[in-house]
Amino acid sequence: MRTIRTGRAIRAWALERRESGQKIGYVPTMGALHAGHASLIRAAKRATDAVAVSIFVNPLQFGPREDLNQYPRPVVEDLRFCRQEDVEVVFLPHVREIYPGNFQTRVRVTKLTERYEGQSRPGHFEGVTTVLTKLFHLVGPDRAFFGQKDYQQAVVVKQMVRDLDVPVEIVVGPTVRERDGLALSSRNRFLSSPERKAAGALFAALTAARGMLRTGERSVKKVLDTMIRRVRDEPLARLEYAAVADPATLDEVRVVKGRVVLLLAVWIGKTRLIDNMVIACP
């Protein structure tokens, strides 16, 4: 496995692969890697010839009161993780490599970012789309792999790629969960033992709503009331938002018909967790 730290070097690596006729798979991450990332790496290996993983904690997607300084950075463990997954190259740039002095450009998707995560974390998606635009230019992947856990992010990135004619296919892999249903997240390591148990409220809320929809319930209000109640039944949980939305537009639906996505953001103590489920209603 090769570790690359500069944009020039990752461009050279990608050019070599393309000139030899290989397809490049790419998994962008902020590190603190876990089994969810492994599932994306393995999907990339099955679908392409050469796989690159980037590890970059992107300061642009953190707000002034968010956890940038506390965000986990176990670089040695992450490199070992990538080596075990037989990744060909890890792009591990310094912040100054991505954002040199006098960096002034931002990439912004509008309508899709105005609610949910975008409303709760102003500027977050602008940071995501800005860094991904740059990383896509540097790595030049044929396919880039994202997890469904960050559902709104995946929809936003697909929109950006489509709007800007970026020549990359966005592949979304299923959410990987722990035995009790908690979606794997780098932030789970912040949870104390009681908080880790309380975090099961997210999956409980989503599965309760899914059960209602699968047995014929079509009232958005009743579904939302159930999700909210399941979260509020947990003393350590604080609901930030719950929604039943169109999977493509992210508009909240008035009547459940066909496919919907259930979206949740919940604080467990000082840790903010998100989750979702896409439901095909009969």
Secondary structure, 3 states (H helix, E strand, C coil): CEEECCHHHHHHHHHHHHHCCCCEEEEEECCCCCHHHHHHHHHHHHHCCEEEEEECCCHHHCCCCCCCCCCCCCHHHHHHHHHHCCCCEEECCCHHHHCCCCCCCCCCCCHHHCCCHHHHCCCHHHHHHHHHHHHHHHHCCCEEEEECCCHHHHHHHHHHHHHHCCCCEEEEECCCECCCCCECCHHHHHCCHHHHHHCHHHHHHHHHHHHHHHCCCCEHHHHHHHHHHHHHCCCCEEEEEEEEECCCCCCECCECCCEEEEEEEEEECCEEEEEEEEEECC
